Amino acid sequence: MRYFLSPPHMGEKELEYIHEAFKSNYIAPIGEFLTRFEEKVKEFTKAPYALAVTNATAGLHLALRVLGIEKGDKVAVSSFTFIASLSPILYQSATPILIDSDESWQMDPQALEDAFKKEKGIKAVILTHLYGQSANLKEIEALCKKYGAFLIEDAAESLGATFENKHTGTFGVFGVYSFNGNKLLTTGGGGVLVSLDEKLIKKARFLSTQAKEEGVPHYEHKTYGYNYRLSNVLAAIGTAQMEVVKKRIAKKREIFNLYQQKLNHVATFMPEIENSKGNRWLTTALFDVDPLKIYNYLKSLEIETRPLWKPMHLQPLCKEMKFYGKGISEELFKKGLCLPSGTQLKEEDIEFITGAIKECL
Ligand SMILES: Cc1ncc(COP(=O)(O)O)c(C=O)c1O
């Protein structure tokens, strides 16, 4: 038996819907499932407008383009995250300003405020909701308002996570969810961009399909766009996955609780910010020993784990970029590990994995 970090979990409906898409012969680029998938995401998250795209990275890129972020503009971004939170800033030739985490592991509002004060003119903030838990939306949202910056939520990992009972991804000007193969739900590869503003999603939709002007039979272009629209077949998978979203979150949280119970004395788990509820996409924890020892020992037993994200400010790519914070994410990176969190795990699997960790320690 091999344990993966977060493998896809297909249910009963996915193939049925794929067959439906095939029968209709709407494979791509349009089709009924694109609308159904978007409707499901809207209904679940309460985001009024949604656009299904090829992946969350494309969604973030569209968000920046729609908001007019361009060469030389400053964009603050979580440092403790996956590279895809940052790379769309580079696609726009804009300037990332890296913001550290605080004890919550999420973006540190104090470091963000320092950046706002020193940098002047930060136009947007890309806020990652890390490992499926909500960031400190109350303070970050207030800071974005105070300093007049657009808030873009990178909710790639946090579909279904809430802050004060409101879904992450629905606080900012834009939010984006990922349906990559390792996420809570998957379409193989995919993303959904959401917004409270119809005009913004309309513009993103236009740009995601090569920016073709309407009202003429030929292709007329006043600007350039992208080929970022999700296919109808993948949207069919997403539609079926959305039908089990609540079940999957309950299972992820159950897995987290089991790990916490069984490793209570040897590990410190990622906290949840007050008034928030995460989806616990990946169970992540800090250990007192070098996590690579655990990583290697578990690897020998075919159990996949992964170090926490290496902060962006430590990446060779980012060495010239400005960074604000106390280096808390560096400490987290040194001590932390993501544990297998697939929703098909049973209690005996967690028992086996935690037993192996204890053995290693
Ligand atoms: C925080 C974060 N942002 C963005 C992405 C990019 O998502 P996608 O693979 O759908 O482009 C991911 C994961 O892949 C992620 O973990």
The ligand as an ORCA input file, in Angstrom:
! r2SCAN-3c Opt
* xyz 0 1
  C      -1.551     28.510     -2.734
  C      -1.690     28.063     -4.138
  N      -1.895     28.991     -5.092
  C      -2.073     28.664     -6.380
  C      -2.034     27.353     -6.781
  C      -2.167     27.076     -8.234
  O      -3.264     26.294     -8.538
  P      -3.343     25.589     -9.968
  O      -2.486     24.369     -9.900
  O      -4.794     25.261    -10.118
  O      -2.863     26.561    -10.969
  C      -1.819     26.338     -5.829
  C      -1.761     24.908     -6.129
  O      -1.559     24.322     -7.118
  C      -1.630     26.705     -4.481
  O      -1.403     25.773     -3.562
*
